């Protein structure tokens, strides 16, 4: 009987230790919803473009050049608590880019999800027609100002998609 009680206490101790584990005093890097919370926290661009994290995951912007055109799309979305578009309305969003030593400006306009039709309703898609885009390789652009859900975000830097 004494041996049985000793074994029972030992098993309870093991179960307790396994349940409590070692607490949260160590770093972890495991997968959460398609991204990791370790050093490489990131998300996949749903439209195959270049993704920019804005204001520590307040939202993300994805920049996609439409194949064979001079149109650059900007998609606004969130990944937490689930992936979803962020709809907002601005009449225009000004941007700049350094092109061959010269600063060029361009404007994103609110567009319905068909990518063509202009809209005055909140949308998650803005499109810029950039005639010099087809002849030029540029790497960085800057959005002057973005207003989403009462927040004013300034000077958001983004990378242009690489040309195929």
C-alpha positions as CSV (number, residue, x, y, z in Angstrom):
1,X,0.0,0.0,0.0
2,X,2.9,2.4,0.8
3,X,4.4,1.6,-2.5
4,X,1.1,2.3,-4.3
5,X,0.7,5.8,-2.6
6,X,4.3,6.7,-3.5
7,X,3.6,5.7,-7.1
8,X,0.3,7.7,-7.1
9,X,2.0,10.8,-5.7
10,X,4.8,10.4,-8.3
11,X,2.3,10.2,-11.2
12,X,0.4,13.2,-9.8
13,X,3.7,15.2,-9.6
14,X,4.4,14.3,-13.3
15,X,1.0,15.3,-14.4
16,X,1.2,18.6,-12.5
17,X,4.6,19.4,-13.9
18,X,3.5,18.5,-17.5
19,X,0.4,20.8,-17.1
20,X,2.3,23.7,-15.7
21,X,5.2,23.4,-18.1
22,X,8.0,25.9,-17.8
23,X,5.7,29.0,-17.9
24,X,6.2,31.8,-20.4
25,X,9.8,32.6,-19.5
26,X,11.1,31.4,-22.9
27,X,10.8,32.7,-26.4
28,X,8.5,30.9,-28.8
29,X,8.1,30.8,-32.5
30,X,5.1,28.9,-33.6
31,X,2.6,29.5,-36.3
32,X,-0.5,31.6,-35.8
33,X,-2.9,32.1,-38.7
34,X,-0.3,31.9,-41.4
35,X,2.4,34.0,-39.7
36,X,4.8,33.5,-36.8
37,X,5.2,35.7,-33.8
38,X,8.9,35.3,-33.6
39,X,11.4,37.5,-35.4
40,X,9.8,36.7,-38.8
41,X,6.3,37.9,-38.1
42,X,4.7,38.4,-41.5
43,X,1.7,37.8,-43.8
44,X,1.3,36.7,-47.4
45,X,0.1,39.3,-49.8
46,X,-3.3,38.0,-51.0
47,X,-3.1,39.6,-54.4
48,X,0.6,38.7,-55.1
49,X,1.9,42.2,-54.6
50,X,4.1,44.0,-52.1
51,X,2.7,44.2,-48.5
52,X,3.4,47.1,-46.1
53,X,2.6,46.9,-42.4
54,X,1.2,50.2,-41.3
55,X,1.4,51.4,-37.7
56,X,2.3,48.1,-36.1
57,X,-0.5,46.1,-37.7
58,X,-3.2,48.8,-37.6
59,X,-3.7,47.8,-41.2
60,X,-1.7,46.5,-44.2
61,X,-1.4,48.0,-47.7
62,X,-0.7,45.8,-50.6
63,X,0.6,47.3,-53.9
64,X,0.0,45.4,-57.1
65,X,0.9,46.5,-60.6
66,X,-1.8,45.2,-63.0
67,X,0.0,43.0,-65.6
68,X,0.5,44.7,-68.9
69,X,-0.7,48.1,-67.7
70,X,0.5,51.3,-66.0
71,X,-2.1,50.9,-63.2
72,X,-0.9,50.4,-59.7
73,X,-3.5,49.1,-57.2
74,X,-3.4,49.7,-53.5
75,X,-5.5,47.3,-51.4
76,X,-6.2,48.0,-47.7
77,X,-6.7,45.1,-45.4
78,X,-6.3,43.6,-41.9
79,X,-5.1,40.2,-40.8
80,X,-6.2,40.3,-37.1
81,X,-8.5,38.9,-35.9
82,X,-9.1,37.6,-39.4
83,X,-8.2,38.6,-42.9
84,X,-10.6,41.2,-44.2
85,X,-10.6,44.4,-46.3
86,X,-10.4,47.8,-44.6
87,X,-13.0,50.1,-46.3
88,X,-12.5,53.8,-46.1
89,X,-13.1,56.8,-48.3
90,X,-10.7,59.5,-49.5
91,X,-11.3,61.4,-52.7
92,X,-7.6,61.0,-53.6
93,X,-4.4,59.7,-52.0
94,X,-1.3,61.6,-53.1
95,X,2.0,59.7,-53.5
96,X,5.6,60.4,-54.7
97,X,8.4,58.3,-56.1
98,X,12.0,59.0,-57.1
99,X,12.4,58.3,-60.8
100,X,15.8,58.8,-62.5
101,X,16.8,61.4,-59.9
102,X,13.5,63.2,-60.3
103,X,10.5,63.3,-57.9
104,X,7.3,62.2,-59.6
105,X,3.8,62.5,-58.1
106,X,0.8,60.4,-58.7
107,X,-2.6,59.9,-57.2
108,X,-4.6,56.9,-56.1
109,X,-8.4,57.1,-56.6
110,X,-11.1,55.1,-54.8
111,X,-12.3,52.3,-57.0
112,X,-14.9,49.6,-56.8
113,X,-13.6,46.0,-56.5
114,X,-13.8,45.6,-60.3
115,X,-10.6,47.7,-60.3
116,X,-12.0,50.1,-62.9
117,X,-15.2,51.8,-61.8
118,X,-14.7,55.0,-59.7
119,X,-16.6,55.2,-56.4
120,X,-17.6,57.7,-53.8
121,X,-18.4,54.9,-51.3
122,X,-15.9,53.5,-48.8
123,X,-13.7,51.0,-50.5
124,X,-10.6,48.9,-49.8
125,X,-9.2,49.4,-53.4
126,X,-7.5,52.6,-54.7
127,X,-5.9,52.7,-58.2
128,X,-3.3,55.1,-59.7
129,X,-2.8,55.5,-63.4
130,X,1.0,56.1,-63.8
131,X,2.0,56.6,-67.4
132,X,5.8,56.5,-66.7
133,X,5.5,53.2,-64.8
134,X,5.9,51.0,-67.9
135,X,9.3,52.6,-68.9
136,X,10.8,53.1,-65.5
137,X,12.2,51.0,-62.8
138,X,11.5,52.5,-59.4
139,X,11.9,50.9,-56.1
140,X,10.3,53.1,-53.4
141,X,7.2,55.3,-53.2
142,X,5.7,57.4,-50.3
143,X,2.0,58.0,-49.6
144,X,1.7,61.6,-48.4
145,X,-1.2,61.1,-46.1
146,X,-3.8,58.4,-45.4
147,X,-6.9,58.8,-43.2
148,X,-8.5,55.5,-42.0
149,X,-11.0,55.1,-39.1
150,X,-10.1,58.5,-37.6
151,X,-6.4,58.0,-37.8
152,X,-4.2,60.2,-40.0
153,X,-1.1,58.3,-41.2
154,X,1.7,60.2,-42.8
155,X,4.6,59.4,-45.1
156,X,4.0,55.7,-45.6
157,X,6.9,54.2,-47.5
158,X,6.2,51.3,-49.9
159,X,8.1,49.2,-52.4
160,X,6.9,49.0,-56.0
161,X,6.3,45.5,-57.2
162,X,9.1,44.0,-59.2
163,X,8.5,43.7,-63.0
164,X,8.4,40.3,-64.5
